[in-house]
């Protein structure tokens, strides 16, 4: 495979009508940039695409009865108490009790107890790779209590004795929650062995400087397949990057916008290597721009998920920190760059 071309399975979810998309107008010294967000999904490799020799750590102090994760163990991912390839943390929130009335014609005092549980999976670098949350609920009915004519009366009776029943209810919720936690742990672990659908957002350029790009944008926003995206990419590219303003000076913003438009279209088409070349071109045309950095961030994240390297971390960091670098250069110019 050409290292500068990576075709990923794309399921485009762009807005079917250009007018329905959220639109941003951004002012630059050379004019205004107009763009709208386009969303799309791509298929990323499983987090644990090669589980052999991998390890996991389980941090669940409130559920000490859980000693392993079956979905990991059956695939050879072993538990460790130290640093691991995957760390799963489980946290239980405070239990909430609500008095209630149970019945149809007559009502008995009852209590609904619920406890939120959050699970988070991180990789060895501490980056989030998956998460799962659920609410464990239990409903207790005091069958030995007298019946009441209305639900409100039963609820009031439950409120009067809720402090007495609270500890028993909490014990029951925690005991039963362990079974639910085990089930959700397996579901979370299972997801780490499966390809993932990841949704991202790209800026699609509609106008920049004195150049209207609405036709190319419409073609991109209405695309539903790689061929249509490629046609939209060609429409952007046909605009060229040698525009002049009405006064004869270079229309830098327009040329920058075209490069950004082509880059977004190439990412949608799966040509990540080609997109990176256009991103770099956009940055060389107008280093102060922010749109090419937004596109670079999407590209960088996508290559990480796909397990290839098109942008090196050093190149990405340099581009991402462009604002800071530019500010330092401006400060140097302001103070004459004098050294003490």
Secondary structure in CASP SS format (residue, H / E / C, confidence):
PFRMAT SS
TARGET T0000
AUTHOR 0000-0000-0000
METHOD secondary structure of the structure
MODEL  1
X C 1.00
X C 1.00
X C 1.00
X C 1.00
X C 1.00
X E 1.00
X C 1.00
X C 1.00
X C 1.00
X E 1.00
X E 1.00
X E 1.00
X C 1.00
X C 1.00
X C 1.00
X C 1.00
X C 1.00
X H 1.00
X H 1.00
X H 1.00
X C 1.00
X C 1.00
X E 1.00
X E 1.00
X E 1.00
X E 1.00
X E 1.00
X E 1.00
X C 1.00
X C 1.00
X E 1.00
X E 1.00
X E 1.00
X E 1.00
X E 1.00
X E 1.00
X E 1.00
X E 1.00
X E 1.00
X E 1.00
X E 1.00
X E 1.00
X E 1.00
X E 1.00
X C 1.00
X C 1.00
X C 1.00
X C 1.00
X C 1.00
X C 1.00
X C 1.00
X C 1.00
X C 1.00
X C 1.00
X E 1.00
X E 1.00
X E 1.00
X E 1.00
X E 1.00
X C 1.00
X H 1.00
X H 1.00
X H 1.00
X C 1.00
X C 1.00
X C 1.00
X C 1.00
X C 1.00
X C 1.00
X H 1.00
X H 1.00
X H 1.00
X H 1.00
X C 1.00
X C 1.00
X C 1.00
X C 1.00
X E 1.00
X E 1.00
X C 1.00
X C 1.00
X C 1.00
X C 1.00
X C 1.00
X C 1.00
X E 1.00
X E 1.00
X E 1.00
X E 1.00
X E 1.00
X E 1.00
X E 1.00
X E 1.00
X E 1.00
X E 1.00
X E 1.00
X E 1.00
X E 1.00
X E 1.00
X E 1.00
X E 1.00
X E 1.00
X E 1.00
X C 1.00
X C 1.00
X C 1.00
X E 1.00
X E 1.00
X E 1.00
X E 1.00
X E 1.00
X E 1.00
X E 1.00
X E 1.00
X E 1.00
X E 1.00
X E 1.00
X E 1.00
X E 1.00
X E 1.00
X E 1.00
X E 1.00
X E 1.00
X C 1.00
X C 1.00
X C 1.00
X C 1.00
X E 1.00
X E 1.00
X E 1.00
X E 1.00
X E 1.00
X E 1.00
X E 1.00
X E 1.00
X E 1.00
X E 1.00
X E 1.00
X E 1.00
X E 1.00
X E 1.00
X C 1.00
X C 1.00
X C 1.00
X C 1.00
X C 1.00
X C 1.00
X E 1.00
X C 1.00
X C 1.00
X H 1.00
X H 1.00
X H 1.00
X H 1.00
X H 1.00
X H 1.00
X H 1.00
X H 1.00
X H 1.00
X H 1.00
X H 1.00
X H 1.00
X H 1.00
X H 1.00
X H 1.00
X H 1.00
X H 1.00
X H 1.00
X H 1.00
X H 1.00
X H 1.00
X H 1.00
X H 1.00
X H 1.00
X H 1.00
X H 1.00
X H 1.00
X H 1.00
X H 1.00
X H 1.00
X H 1.00
X H 1.00
X H 1.00
X H 1.00
X H 1.00
X H 1.00
X H 1.00
X H 1.00
X H 1.00
X H 1.00
X H 1.00
X C 1.00
X C 1.00
X C 1.00
X C 1.00
X E 1.00
X E 1.00
X E 1.00
X E 1.00
X E 1.00
X E 1.00
X E 1.00
X E 1.00
X E 1.00
X E 1.00
X E 1.00
X E 1.00
X E 1.00
X C 1.00
X C 1.00
X E 1.00
X E 1.00
X C 1.00
X H 1.00
X H 1.00
X H 1.00
X H 1.00
X H 1.00
X H 1.00
X H 1.00
X H 1.00
X C 1.00
X C 1.00
X C 1.00
X C 1.00
X H 1.00
X H 1.00
X H 1.00
X H 1.00
X H 1.00
X H 1.00
X H 1.00
X H 1.00
X H 1.00
X H 1.00
X H 1.00
X H 1.00
X H 1.00
X H 1.00
X C 1.00
X C 1.00
X C 1.00
X C 1.00
X E 1.00
X C 1.00
X C 1.00
X C 1.00
X C 1.00
X C 1.00
X E 1.00
X C 1.00
X H 1.00
X H 1.00
X H 1.00
X H 1.00
X H 1.00
X H 1.00
X H 1.00
X H 1.00
X H 1.00
X H 1.00
X H 1.00
X H 1.00
X H 1.00
X H 1.00
X H 1.00
X H 1.00
X H 1.00
X H 1.00
X C 1.00
X E 1.00
X H 1.00
X H 1.00
X H 1.00
X H 1.00
X H 1.00
X H 1.00
X H 1.00
X H 1.00
X H 1.00
X H 1.00
X H 1.00
X H 1.00
X H 1.00
X H 1.00
X C 1.00
X C 1.00
X C 1.00
X C 1.00
X C 1.00
X H 1.00
X H 1.00
X H 1.00
X H 1.00
X H 1.00
X H 1.00
X H 1.00
X H 1.00
X H 1.00
X H 1.00
X H 1.00
X H 1.00
X H 1.00
X H 1.00
X H 1.00
X H 1.00
X C 1.00
X C 1.00
X C 1.00
X C 1.00
X C 1.00
X C 1.00
X H 1.00
X H 1.00
X H 1.00
X H 1.00
X H 1.00
X H 1.00
X H 1.00
X H 1.00
X C 1.00
X H 1.00
X H 1.00
X H 1.00
X H 1.00
X H 1.00
X H 1.00
X H 1.00
X H 1.00
X H 1.00
X H 1.00
X H 1.00
X H 1.00
X H 1.00
X C 1.00
X C 1.00
X C 1.00
X C 1.00
X C 1.00
X C 1.00
END
